[in-house]
Amino acid sequence: MALVERLFRTKPTDQIVAEGGHGEGGELRRTMSLWQLTLFSVGATLGTGIFVILGQAVPKAGPAVVLAFVLAAITALFSALSYAELAGTIPVSGSSYSYAYATLGEIVAWVCGWCLMLEYAVSVAAVAVGWGEYLNTFLQGAFGWTLPAAITHSPGDQGGVVNLTAILIVVLATWLLLRGTSESATANSIFVLIKVAVLAFFCVVAFTAFESGNFADFAPMGAAGITAAAAQVFFSYIGFDAASTAGEEAKNPRRDLPLAIILSLAIVTVIYVLVALAAIGAMPWTDFDPDSTEASLALIVDLATGATWAGLIVSFGAVIAIASVVITVLYGQTRILFAMSRDGLIPKVFQKVNPHRQVPVANTLIVCVFVAVLAGLVPLGQLAEATSIGTLFAFTIVNIGVLVLRRTRPDLPRTFRTPLFPVTPILGVIFCVLLMYELAWVTWVAFLLWTAVGLVAYFLYGFGHSRLNEGSVR
């Protein structure tokens, strides 16, 4: 077989679906309902973004930041609709990696999976790093004391030695995941309901201090300010793909996965817009400090009530929000590795399923150790921002995958069809490419270097161990 043909060979969708749930030594258990899948997606999406990103975006757009959130949601919706179609057609754990394998070929799938490794591992480590700071904010308000910087910061960062708080939250999330999918999904649902309740509390309190005059100069920076803010807040929407990684543990994946993706995006959009409206109504946009974004929501409710107890509740919500994100993103990382291992592209240890717990125990522990070390010892800095380009690349692949699969396999049963086809996925590609173009050059350098390392790894291991070498190629 010619080299190019081998690199771009696709895996039949029927085979991908038939292998769903099967690993070495056991099978994954289908326990997740539509409700749990939806909250799983909300849990990955509704994280620290709204607690931090609002304070950064308001100075760019003014009160029109509300429109920026809507514009970012529309941009995310194009890709979400494509995810929904492929999730209902190919309901497996691999998410965009598996979709690329079925449509664009092995080498593209590998690069997509490799980018997802960077996105998931580094992003969850970055989120875990911030947990100690939010925990300290809560402890200071509740008890008047904080944990020392030596155990809440990474080495070389403000007196840090080992970020034990980051390691702790990763270990706790791993413990939940090892108990079983149903147990971790239930815990995540509780966490999500708590943080939604906290944000609802914020809205209620902020609306009591609402001043319509704060919206008088609605778009002081014009359309340019709105689009700049939209590009920034877009990354608060990118967790919805986490639901697609649960394809092999959902009770009714063909029906529930598309619904969970769309519902979660709708829920998060409503929450973001309400929080933005309440925040601007309670505090003039000129009072938002871009250098002190972590406490912007807490500051608003403190000013609205004239006391500190309200801000304490918001800080508690941020602590819970991070815990929920760590659980869901760690889960997604392990399931994508599970799918890649089953295809032979990475070692078999990642697809081994514990027959009693029905979860990939070794896979989960390996990911835990890697992320915990990354979070505890490495100052992430710009590297965390580089994960955004991996996400946008995956979104682009999914949109293209819908276009390809509609043409190559029009006969496949689809429980959800992307509306306004082919306009919607084409717009998804265009918006993702435009956002990638706007990213800093250092982000592109990190992306290209990571991709180059991934290609070396593929040719050293995946190319020779691929299960497609055994036959079954279309």
N, C-alpha and C positions, 0 to 999 in steps of 0.2 A: 504494500500500500504506500502511495506517495506520501511524503512528509506533510505537505499542506493538507491533503485529504485526512490524514490521521489527526492533525491539529484541530480541524474544524468538523470532525465527526460529531453527530448529535446522538443523544440517548433517547430512544423511543419513549414517548409520553406514557404509553401503556405499561412499559416496563418500570418507569419511575413510580407510577401510581401503585403498581402491583407490589413493589418492594416496600411500600410505606409501612412504617411501624416495626419492620423487621431489623434486628441487629444481631450481632454475634452473641449467642448464649441466651437470648430472650427477646421479648417484644415490648415495645412501649405500650402503655395502657391508655385507652381512649376514655378520658374522664372529664374533659373540659367542655362546659356548656357555652351557649352563645353569650350569656351574661358574663361568665368568667373570661371568655376570649375578648369581649369588648373592654372589660376593665383591665385586662392584661395589656391591651393596646393603649388604653388611656394611661395606665401606670407607666409605660415606657415614654409616652409623649408628654404628659403633664408632670414635668419634673421641676428642677430649679429654674428653668427658663422663665416662667412667668414671675417668679420671685426676684429675678435678677434682670432679665432682658428688658422689662418695661422701663426701668430706670435709665437704661442705655439708649433706648429707642425714642423716648419722649423728646429729648433735646434735639433730635434730628428732624422730627416731623411736627412737633407741637401737639395740639389736640387731635390733629389728623392721624395720630398714631392708631386711632381706632380703625381708620380705613387701611392703614398699613397691615394690621392684623387680618383684615378681610382679604386684602390683595394677596398676602402670603398664604392664606387658606385656600384661595382659588388656585394658586400656583401648585400647592401641595395636592389639591384635589385631582388634577390631571393625572398625576402619578398614582394616587390612591385608587382611582378607578381602574387603571391598568393592573395594579396589584390585585384588586378585587377580582378581576376577570381571571387572571392566571392562578390565583389562590383557589378559586372554585373549580378550575379546570385541572390543575396539577396540585392537589392538596397534600403537600409533603413538607418535611422539616427544613428543606434547604433554602426556602425563600427564593430570592432573586438568583442565587447560585443555580438552583435546580431549574428555574425557568430559562436561564441562559443555556444550560446544558441541553434542554429540549429544543431550543430554537436557533441558537447561534454557534454552537459547537463547544468542544471540550476546552480549548485554550481560552476562549472568552469566559466560559464558566469558571475556569480556574482563576483568572484575573479578578473576576467579580467576587468569588469566594475569598480570595486573598485580601482584597480591599475590605470585605466585610470583617475579616479578622482584625484588621487595623481599626476599623470603625468601632466595632463592639468592644474589643479589649481596652483600647486606649480611652474611649469615651466613658466606659464604666469606671476605669481607674481614675479619670479626671473628676468624675462625679463623686467618687468615694473620697478623694482628697479634700473636697470641699465640705464633706460631712462634719469634720471636726470643727470647722469654723462656725457652722450653723449650730452645732451642738453647744459650743461655747457661748454663742449669743443667747441661746435658750437658758443655759445654766446661770449666766450672769444675771439675766432678768428674773429667774425663778429663785435662785439661792444666793446670789451675790458673789459667786466664785466661779473660776474657770479652770480648765485643764491647762497644764504648762505647754508652752510652745514646742518643747522638745518632743512631745508625743502627738502633737496635732499638726505639725508641719514636716515637709520632706527635708532631707539633709540640705544645708546651704540656703534654706528659705526661712528667714526670720527666726533664726535660732533653732530650727528643727534638727532632730537627730534621726528618729524613725517615726513615721506617721502611723502610730499604733491605732488611732481612731479609724483611719482609712482601712487598715488591715482588719480591724474588728467588724466593720460593716460588711466587708466582703466575705469574711468567715461566717457571719450570721446568715447572710443570704445563701451561702453555699449549704449551710446546715439545713435550711428550709428546703432547698432544691433536692437535697439528698433524701429527705423524708418522703418525697413523692410529688408528682405533678399536681395531684388534687390538693395536697396540703399547701404547697407553695402558691397555687392559684387562689386558694381561700385566704391565705395571709395577705396576698397582694390585693385582693378585693377589699379587705378590711382597711388596708393602708390607703387605697384609692378613695374609698368613701370618706375616710378621715380628712384627707387633704382637700377633697371637693367641699366638704363641710366647712373647713377652715377658710377656703376662698369665698364660699357663700357668706360666711361670717364677715369677712373683709368687706364684701360688697354692701351688706346691710349697714355696717357701721359707717363706711365711707359715704353712702348715699344720704345718711343723716346730716352730713356736712356739705351736701351738694350745692354748688353755685353755678348756675347756668352761664354767668358771665365769664367763667373760665374757658368757655368755648367760643368767645367772641372773635378772637383772631384765630380762626380754625386751622388754617394751613399757612403759617408764617413763612415756611421755606418752599412753598409751592409743591408742584408735582414731584420735583427732584427730591425733596425731603421725604415725601411719602414713599417713593420707590426705594430710597436709601434705607429707610426704616424697615420696609417690607423685606428687603434682602437680609437684614439682620435678624428679624423675628422669624423668618422662614424656618430657621433651624430649631425653633421651638415646636415644630410640627412633625419632625421626621421620625418619631417613634412608632408610627402606626404600622410599620412593616413587621414589628415584633409579633403581631398576631399571626402572620403568615408562617412564622417558624414553628407554630404549634399545630401544623397541619396533620401530623401523625398522632396527635394526642387529643384531638377534638372529637366529640361524639358524632357530630354530623358535619364534617369539614366542608363538603361541597356547598351546603346551604349557609353554614354559620360563618365561615371565614370572610366571604365578601361582605356580609352584613356587619360583622364586627369591625372591619376596616373602615367602612363608610360611617357607621354609627360613632365610632371613637373619634373620627375626625370632626364630625358634627358637634359632638359633646365638647371637645376641646376648644373648637372655634367659638362656641357660645360662651364658654367660661372666659376665654381670653378677652373677647370683646366686652363682656360685662365688667371684668376687672379693670380694663383700660378706661371704660366710661366712668366707673366709680372713682378711679384714682385721679383722673383729670378733673372731675367734678368736685372732688374734695380738696385738691391742692393745685394751684396755678402751675401750668407746665414750666414756667420759668424758674420755679423753685426746685425742680428735679435736679439733683446733683449727679452728673455722669461718673464722678469719682467715688461715689458712695451708693452704689446700686443695690448692694445686698440687703440694705435695711429700708429701702424705699417704701415697701408696703407696710412694714411695721411702723415706720415714721408717720405715715398717713393716718393710720388708725389711732396712734398715740395722740396726734394733733386733734383728731376728730372727737376723741373722748376726754382729752385732757388728763389722761392717766397712762400708765405703762402696761397694765394688764392685757390690753387689747393687742399690743405689739408682741407680747409674750406668746399669745395664742398663735399669731401669724408665724413667729419663729418656730414654734412647735410644728406647724404645718410644713415648713421647709425641711425640718429634720425627717418627718415622715415621707415627704416627697422624694427625698434622696434615697431612702431605704427602698421604696417601691421601684424606683428606676434601677437600682443595683440588682434587685431580684429579677426583673423582667429582661434586662439587657444581658445579664449572665446566662439566663435561660436561653435566650436567642443565640448567643455565641456557641453554647454547647450543642444545640440542635443543628446548626449549620455545619459544625465540625463533624457531627454524627453522619450527616448526609454525604459529606465529602469523603469520609472514611469508608462508608459503604460502597462508594464508587471506586475505591482503591487509590484515590489521589493523595491521601495521607494515611499514616499507619493505622492498623486494625484496632489498636487499643481504644481509639475514639468511638468505635461503633459497638463496643462490648456493653451489653445490657445486663444489669443485675436481675436475675430471674425472680427475686423476692420483692425488691422495691420497684422493679420495672422502670428504672431510670439508668442512663449511662453514667455509672458511678465514677469509673476511672477518668472518663472525659471531664466530668464536672470537677473532680479534684485537681486535675492538671490545670484546667482553666483558672480555678481558684488560686492555686499557688502562683501562677504567672501574673494574674491581675493583682494579687495581694503584694507581691514583690514590687511590681510596677508602681502601685499606689503608695506603698510605704517608703520606698527608697529613691524613686526617680522624680525630680521636679519636672512636671510635664510641660508647662509653659506653652510654647507655640505648637508643640506636637499635638496637643489636644485639639487645637483649631484645625489641624490638617485632616482630622477625621471627617470633616464636612465634605471634602472633595470625594472621599470614598463613597459616602452616602449618595451624593449627586450622580456619581458614576453608576451605582447600582440602580438608581431610579431611571436613568437613561436606558440602561439595558432592559429593564422591565417594560418600558414603553415600546422599545423596538421589538421586544419579544412578542408583544400582543400583535403588532403589525405582521410579523413573520408567521406566527402560528395561525392567524386567521387565513393566511394565504396557503400555507403548507398543509394544515390539518383543519379544513373547514368543517369536517365531519365530527370533530370531537364534541362530546356533550359539554355544554357551558351553562352553569347555573346562574351566571351573571355575565352580561355583555356590556362592555364599555359603550356608553351612549355617544352619539355623534361620531361614530367611527368612520373614517380614520382621523378625523380632525383632533379628537381628544388626545390620543397618544402622540400625535405629531406635535401638538402644543406642549405636551409634557416633555418631549425631547428638547424642544426649543427653549423652554423656560429653564430646564436643568443646565443646558449648555451655557446659557447666558449667565446664570449664577456661578457656574464654574469659571467662566471667563473673568468675572469680577473678583475672584479670590486672589490673594497676594501671591507674588512670585515664589516666596519661600514655601507656600503651601503646595504649589505645583512641583517644586523641587523635591519636597518630601514624598509626594505622591509618585513621581517618576522613579525615585530611588527605591521606594517600597515595591513598586511594580517590577523593577529590574531584579530585585532580590527574589521576588515571587517566581519570576520566570526561570531563574536559576534553580530554585527549589523544585519547580515542576519538571524540568528536564532531568534533574538528578534523581527524582523519585516518582512523581505522578505519571509521567509519560510512559515509563516502563511498567508500572503497577496498575494502570487503569484497567478496570474490569471489562472495558470495551475491547481490550486486546484479545479477550476470549471469544469474541464473535459479535453477535447482535449489534450491528451498526447499520444505520440508515442514511 
